[in-house]
Amino acid sequence: MESKIQLFFLTLFLHILLTIHAETAETLGTYIVQLHPHGQTTSLFTSKLKWHLSFIQQTISSDENPSSRLLYSYRSAMDGFAAQLTQSELDHLQKLPDVISIRPDQKLQTQTTYSYKFLGLNPTREDAWYRSSFGRGTIIGVLDTGVWPESPSFIDDHGMPPIPKKWKGICQKGQAFNSSNCNRKLIGARYFTKGHLAATPSRIPEYLSPRDSSGHGTHTSSTAAGLSVPMASVLGYGSGVARGIAPQAHVAIYKVCWFNGCYNSDILAAMDVAIRDGVDILSLSLGGFSLPLYEDSIAIGSFRAMEHGISVICAAGNNGPQIMSVANEAPWIATIGASTLDRKFPAIVRMGNGQILYGESMYPANPLTRIGKELELVYVTDGDRESQFCLTGSLPRDKVQGKIVVCDRGVNGRAEKGQVVKEAGGAAMILANTVINLEDDSVDVHMLPATLIGFDESILLKAYMNSTVRPLARIEFGGTVIGRSRAPEVARFSARGPSFTNPSILKPDVIAPGVNIIAAWPQNLGPTGLPEDSRRVNFSVMSGTSMSCPHVSGITALVRSVHPRWSPAAIKSAIMTTAEVTDRSGRPILDDDKPAGVFAMGSGHVNPERAINPGLVYDIRPDDYVTHLCSLGYTKSEIFSITHRNVSCHGIMRMHRGFSLNYPSISVIFKDGMRIKMFSRRLTNVGSPNSTYSVEVMAPAGVKVITKPKRLVFEHINQSLNYRVWFISRKKVKGADTMAFAEGHLTWVHSENGFYRVRSPIAVTWKFK
């Protein structure tokens, strides 16, 4: 018995010694160290390898060979190295100049700017990317907050085609920016400040140059045309290869947005210069609310861009789900709404009663400790301070210290709420959607352990908290998950039609990925963009129609590369008439758990593979837009403001009786007792000669549809044929109704192969007195 007791204490003693040793001894971990590509010290060394080794030499003991710690020296994908370091060495390394970020090496899942693959673009097979040469040679002009030129998405132009001879732009010098920042990928950069300075005479607290201070412009431009970047991620999330939609297209940056917004005078100046510079596409993730076209600077500037053969792509706005919230409604603009991907970043809440609430987050939890500690929950509701929103200074430290704080979404930024919780001593945050956001799942790279839960989950959470004296919960982070959710769906924030000022044109035109999009990010900003965020990344995540817009700008570059002589209207038609109305499972695209309507998704979700080979297109000449403005009742002076054309609408309408714009979608408005509307359309064959198409119609409820002819026989390429379609209202006025809607579609189907399906959505509106 005594020997057993001695053995027990000996075992216990050894266990204690091993535990103490494990806690005090420093183990080596593998870290990826990123350096500034034009750092202060790089010129002191004859090679990048020696420069990289010098950082390790300064970090480890003097009697150890730094090469023994070095795993890789990176020169192309990024500037930096991978090395094995202890925690104390890591702490020392972080303080050295030129060190941008240090990230622990992790086992990562594939695919980063995953949206290109979600859209069917795959670099391993002959698809739209190969047929378009990845958008080779096209110039995309991006009006935004500028660019971070050292980003891996722009800096290595190896393999890019030469700058087109037609290019007349410049690389404008400015603060922390000079001509050497441009190359064959980033071929031009300018900045515009006069409108901003006139409204805000004080010194601009950011770079007075094309350099990006907020990240938005870097993100959008890389989404459209960023280079292929291996080993990309957001602190380990969504890891893999980052690519823009048109990675072989050139990018020209026009910085028009500053810390307090984007002024129309600067936007117009940039569009004016961009037209002369020679861009092929203008991408504007800008816009506010619906305006008459003659008061809309973007509509005015884009009209002349369109006249020069430039496609203009704009964000629809983030004021959804309210109807009539869509912006950038001009028919010569491609107006883009937002959709979701099937990629999720689960971060569930496990409550003390055993219930699990689904949430999402990109907080960089250590993979070895992803299951957080169970902590007490607190929801502060000080009405005077509006503490439920976790505003700055609203959380009493004595109530939140060491606890998981529940914050309602709204008023201030999502990531900002987490910083407020952190400063007040909170240990973690649960961000709860309200009835305004419902189940919207826009994620953030939070500053402390945090997750976003939907409105339904927030009701369950608060009910549990009210049911017990000491509610408890933990947050469990699940990394990146792909392919387990239904997608695409319409993003809740995506602005909706019908157009407030011009309902005769169905807007938005299409939807494209705009939720939780990973793209390039300035290397001097934390992934949240908050000044307190000292973390450094090459990529970050954003949501909005600002993100969906550059996806379509990239797709436009692909189509243009295949069909360089097509007009902007023909390219837009190709994208619209080939859009999908079903999700990846073959079921209808959803909008808040119901099938999405035309005012939410327009023609549908973009499909680049089909867009480069649409079969037929609806083309529109600049003169047709003038006639359209006349048909809407615009005055002579209003039309001149938009088009700079001095026209007589009386004469124009006499020559074009019964005119309707040859738009790829159809918007029918019955008002003042009107019961019959006729539309004429013209289709141009861009598919194959000797082609016959037959019409298929799904009539909107309450409407009879008659189409003549029902067959179109094309004998050769570029031949155009007309058809007419009559809409006859059968709907009776209901007493309390002031407005009613219905929808359907009209599709021309190739009779021989069935591959070409040229689909036009139909929106019907009844306006009752």
FILOBA-909296 format. One record per residue (C-alpha): x, y, z; residue in one letter. Coordinates in steps of 0.25 Angstrom, whole numbers, plus 5000, padded with zeros to 4 digits. Layout:
<sites>
XYZa ...
</sites>
This chain:
<sites>
500050005000m 501150105004e 501850074990s 500650114983k 500550244991i 501950274987q 501750244973l 500550334973f 501250454978f 502450424969l 501550424957t 500850554962l 502150624964f 502650584950l 501350634944h 501450764952i 502950784946l 502450754932l 501350854933t 502250964938i 503250934927h 502150934917a 501651064922e 503051134923t 503751074911a 503551144898e 503151064886t 503451094871l 502251134863g 502151164848t 501851304844y 501651374831i 502351514832v 501951624822q 502851734819l 502651874812h 503051844797p 503751984797h 504251984812g 505252074818q 506351964819t 506151884806t 507151974799s 508251934809l 508351784803f 508751724790t 507551634790s 506151604795k 506651484802l 507751554810k 506751654814w 505751554819h 506851484827l 507251614833s 505951614840f 506151474846i 507551514850q 507151634858q 506051544865t 506751414869i 508051394877s 509351434871s 509951294871d 508851234863e 508851234847n 507651304842p 507451214830s 507151104840s 505851174843r 505451214829l 504451134822l 504151214810y 504551354804s 503451414796y 503651514785r 502451504775s 501151464783a 501651564794m 502851624800d 503251554812g 503551414818f 503151294826a 503951254838a 503951184851q 503851274863l 503651274878t 502551364884q 503651454890s 504351464876e 503051494870l 502751604880d 504151664876h 503951644861l 502651724861q 503351844866k 504351854854l 504151954843p 503551904830d 502751794837v 501351804832i 500751684838s 501051544844i 500051434843r 500151294849p 500251184838d 498951104837q 498350994830k 497451064820l 496251034811q 496251074797t 495651194789q 495751344794t 495051444784t 494151324783y 493051394775s 493851374761y 493651224764k 492251244768f 491951314755l 492451194748g 493851244744l 494951134745n 496351154741p 496551004739t 495550994727r 495251054714e 494151154718d 493751294717a 495051334723w 495851264712y 494951314701r 495151454706s 496551444709s 496251484723f 495751614719g 497151644712r 497451784708g 496151844713t 496251974721i 495351984734i 495252124740g 494852124755v 494252244761l 494452224776d 495352254788t 496652224781g 497552104781v 498652044789w 499652014778p 500551924786e 499451824788s 499751684782p 498551704773s 499251814765f 500751814768i 501251704759d 500951724745d 501651604739h 500851544728g 499951664726m 499851714712p 500451844708p 499751974711i 498752004699p 499252104690k 497952184691k 498252214706w 498452354709k 498352354724g 499452394734i 499952344747c 499752464756q 500752494766k 500352534780g 500552504795q 501152364796a 500852334781f 501752354769n 501752314754s 502552184758s 501352134765n 500652104752c 500951984743n 500351904732r 499251864742k 498951994749l 499152084736i 498652214742g 498252284754a 497752424757r 497052494769y 496052604769f 495852704781t 495352834777k 493852804780g 494252744793h 495152854797l 494052954793a 493052894803a 494152864813t 495252964813p 496052904825s 497152804822r 496752674817i 497152564828p 497652464817e 498552444806y 498452564796l 498752474784s 498152354777p 498552264789r 497352204796d 497152234811s 495852164814s 496052034806g 494752044798h 495352074785g 496451974786t 495351864789h 494451904777t 495551914767s 496251784771s 494851714770t 494651764756a 496051734751a 497051694762g 498251604758l 498251454762s 498851454777v 499151314783p 499151294798m 498151404800a 497151414812s 496551504823v 497351454835l 497151314831g 495751324826y 495351294812g 496751254808s 497251214794g 497451294781v 496951434780a 496551474766r 495751594760g 494651564750i 495551614738a 496951584743p 497551624730q 496851754729a 497551884731h 497151974743v 497052134743a 496752194757i 496052324758y 495952364773k 494652454775v 494252404789c 494852464802w 494552444817f 493252524816n 492752474803g 492752484788c 492452624782y 491752624768n 492752734763s 493852634765d 493152514760i 492752594747l 494252644746a 494752504747a 493752444736m 494052564727d 495552524728v 495352374727a 494652394714i 495852464708r 496752364715d 496152254707g 495452154717v 494552054712d 493752034724i 493452124736l 493152064749s 492452144759l 492052084773s 491452214776l 490052274777g 488952324786g 487552334784f 486652344772s 486752474764l 486152524751p 487152494740l 487452644737y 487852664752e 488752544753d 490152564750s 490552424748i 489352404738a 489852534731i 491352494731g 491052354727s 490152394715f 491352454708r 492252334712a 491252244705m 491252324693e 492752294692h 492552144693g 492852134708i 492052044717s 491552104730v 491352014742i 490752064755c 490252014768a 488752014771a 488952064785g 488752004799n 487352054803n 486651924801g 485751864804p 484851984802q 484151994788i 484552104779m 485952124786s 486752094774v 487852194769a 488552214756n 487352184748e 487752244734a 487452144723p 488852154718w 489452114731i 489551974736a 488951974750t 489351864759i 488751804771g 489351704781a 489251554784s 489851454793t 490851344792l 490851204797d 492051234806r 491851244821k 492651284833f 491851214844p 492051264858a 490951204867i 490451244880v 490251124890r 489351174901m 489351124915g 488051054913n 488650974902g 488051044891q 488951084879i 488751214871l 489351224857y 490251344855g 491451384846e 492751454848s 494151464843m 494751494856y 496151424855p 495951314866a 497151224868n 496851084862p 497251014875l 496351104883t 495151124874r 494151084885i 494051204894g 493951214909k 492551214915e 492251354920l 491051434926e 490151504916l 489751654918v 488851744910y 488951884914v 487651974911t 487952114917d 486852194909g 487552324910d 488852274905r 488252174895e 489252074901s 488551954894q 489252004881f 490652004888c 490952154885l 492252214889t 492152244904g 490852174906s 491352044913l 491652054928p 492851974931r 492351914944d 491151854936k 491951794924v 493351764930q 493751614926g 492351584920k 491751554906i 491051684902v 489851684893v 489751804884c 488551834875d 488951864861r 488752004856g 489152154857v 490752134858n 491652034850g 491651884853r 493051874856a 493052004863e 492051944873k 493151834876g 494151934879q 493252014889v 492951874896v 494451854897k 494851984902e 493751974913a 494351844917g 493451744911g 494051614907a 493151584895a 491951634887m 490751574880i 490251674870l 488751654868a 487951684856n 486651764858t 485351764850v 486051854840i 487151754836n 486451624839l 487351514834e 488451594827d 489751534830d 490851634826s 492051594834v 493251674840d 494651644844v 494351684859h 495251744869m 494851644879l 494151514879p 492851544873a 491751494864t 490551544857l 489151474859i 487851494851g 486551554856f 485951424859d 487151374867e 487151504874s 485751484879i 486151344885l 487451404891l 486651514898k 485551424903a 486651334909y 487351444916m 485951494922n 485751344927s 486851334936t 487651414947v 488951384941r 488951354926p 490151294920l 490751264906a 491951244898r 492351274884i 492851154875e 493551194862f 493451104851g 494351154840g 493951164825t 492851074820v 492551064805i 491351004798g 490450974809r 489451084808s 488451124797r 488951234788a 488951334781p 487851404789e 487551554788v 488251634799a 487251704808r 487951834807f 487951834792s 487151954786a 485851914779r 485051964768g 484152014762p 484952144758s 484352264765f 484652364754t 484552274742n 483752144744p 483652124729s 485052054731i 485151934740l 486251954750k 487151894755p 487651824743d 488251704749v 488851654762i 490251604765a 491051564777p 491051674788g 491051604801v 492351574809n 493251594797i 494751574800i 495651664792a 496851754793a 497151844804w 498151954808p 499351904815q 499352014825n 497851994830l 497251884839g 496251794833p 495151874840t 495652004835g 495552054850l 496752144854p 496852054867e 497051934858d 498551904857s 498451774850r 498951774835r 498451694824v 498451694809n 497051654807f 495751694815s 494251664814v 493151764810m 491651764806s 490851854798g 490351884784t 491751944783s 492351804783m 491351754773s 491551874763c 493051834760p 492651684758h 491851734746v 492951834742s 493851714741g 492851634733i 492651744724t 494151744721a 494051594718l 492851614708v 493551734702r 494851654700s 494051554691v 493251654684h 494051784683p 493151854673r 491851834682w 491151964687s 490951974702p 489551944700a 489851814693a 490751774704i 489751804715k 488651734707s 489551604707a 489751614722i 488251634724m 487651534715t 488551424720t 488351444734a 487851334743e 486551334751v 486851204759t 487851174769d 488951064769r 487850964773s 486950994762g 485951064771r 485451214769p 486451314775i 485951364788l 485751494794d 485351484809d 484951344808d 484051364796k 484251364781p 484951494777a 484251584768g 484651664757v 484751794765f 485751724774a 486651654764m 486351714750g 486651614739s 487251524749g 488651474754h 489851494745v 490451374737n 491751414730p 491851284723e 490551304715r 490751464714a 491851444705i 491051364695n 489551414696p 489051384682g 488251514681l 488351654686v 487451774688y 488351884683d 488052034685i 488652154678r 488952284685p 487852354677d 486852254683d 487152304697y 486752444692v 485452394686t 485252314699h 485352444708l 484452514698c 483352404700s 483452424715l 483052574714g 484452634717y 484552774713t 485552834703k 486452894713s 486352764722e 486752684710i 487952774707f 488452774721s 488552624719i 488952604705t 489552734701h 488652724689r 487652834684n 486452754680v 485052774676s 484252664683c 482952694675h 483752664662g 484352544668i 483152484673m 482352504660r 483452424653m 483452314663h 481952294667r 481752184677g 483252184680f 483752094691s 485252084695l 485851954691n 486151914705y 486451764709p 485351774720s 483951814718i 483251914728s 481751924726v 480952034733i 479452044732f 478852174737k 477652264735d 476752154731g 477752104720m 477551954716r 478451934705i 479951964703k 480751924691m 482351914691f 483251894679s 484551824680r 485751794671r 486651674672l 488051664665t 488551524663n 489951504668v 489951354670g 489951274657s 489351284643p 488151224638n 487551224652s 486051214656t 485551264669y 484151234675s 483451324686v 483051264700e 482251354709v 481851344723m 480751454724a 480651544737p 479451514745a 478251594740g 478851624727v 478751564713k 479951564704v 479951554689i 481351544681t 481451564666k 482151494660p 482351374668k 483551324660r 484751404656l 485651344645v 487051404644f 487851374631e 489151434635h 489951494646i 489651634650n 488251634644q 487251704652s 485751664652l 484551734659n 483451684667y 482251744675r 481651714687v 480251754693w 479851754707f 478351754710i 477951784725s 476851694730r 477051744745k 475851814751k 476051934761v 475951904775k 475352004784g 476552034793a 477652004783d 478552124778t 479552034772m 479751884768a 480751804762f 480951674754a 482151604746e 482451504736g 483451484725h 483651474710l 484751384704t 485251354690w 485751214689v 486651154678h 485751054671s 486950964667e 487850954679n 487151014691g 488451074696f 488051214693y 486951264702r 486851414701v 485951454713r 485251584716s 484551604729p 483251674729i 482751774740a 481351824740v 480851934749t 479451984751w 479252124756k 477852154761f 477352294764k 
</sites>
